[in-house]
Amino acid sequence: MEILLILKILLIVGAIVTAYAILRNLDIIKIILVYFKDLILRK
């Protein structure tokens, strides 16, 4: 049971760190998405 608790805590911490990184880089992600959209629709 202790291993499950540790895994849950690590998962929650990882999710928080990931969310923080995404929020910090939101403008970069938007630029990348617009670039890919232009690549796909350029045909």
CORDADA-V757746 format. One record per residue. N is the residue number from 1. PHI is phi in whole degrees, -180 to 180 (none if undefined). PSI is psi in whole degrees, -180 to 180 (* if undefined). D_FIRST is the distance of its C-alpha to the first C-alpha in Angstrom with 1 decimal. Layout:
n=<N N>
phi=<PHI PHI>
psi=<PSI PSI>
d_first=<D_FIRST D_FIRST>
//
This chain:
n=<1 2 3 4 5 6 7 8 9 10 11 12 13 14 15 16 17 18 19 20 21 22 23 24 25 26 27 28 29 30 31 32 33 34 35 36 37 38 39 40 41 42 43>
phi=<none -65 -65 -61 -63 -63 -63 -63 -63 -62 -64 -66 -63 -62 -65 -65 -63 -63 -62 -64 -64 -65 -65 -69 -107 -61 -66 -65 -64 -62 -61 -64 -65 -63 -61 -66 -60 -65 -62 -71 -87 -76 -46>
psi=<-34 -36 -41 -42 -44 -43 -41 -44 -45 -39 -44 -44 -43 -40 -40 -45 -43 -45 -41 -44 -41 -44 -35 -33 24 -40 -38 -42 -40 -42 -44 -43 -41 -40 -47 -39 -43 -38 -44 -42 0 -18 *>
d_first=<0.0 3.8 5.4 5.2 6.4 8.8 10.0 10.7 12.6 14.4 15.4 16.8 18.6 19.9 21.2 22.9 24.5 25.6 27.1 28.9 30.3 31.5 33.2 34.9 36.3 37.1 40.8 40.3 38.3 41.1 43.7 41.8 41.5 45.2 46.1 44.3 45.8 49.2 48.6 47.7 50.5 53.2 54.2>
//
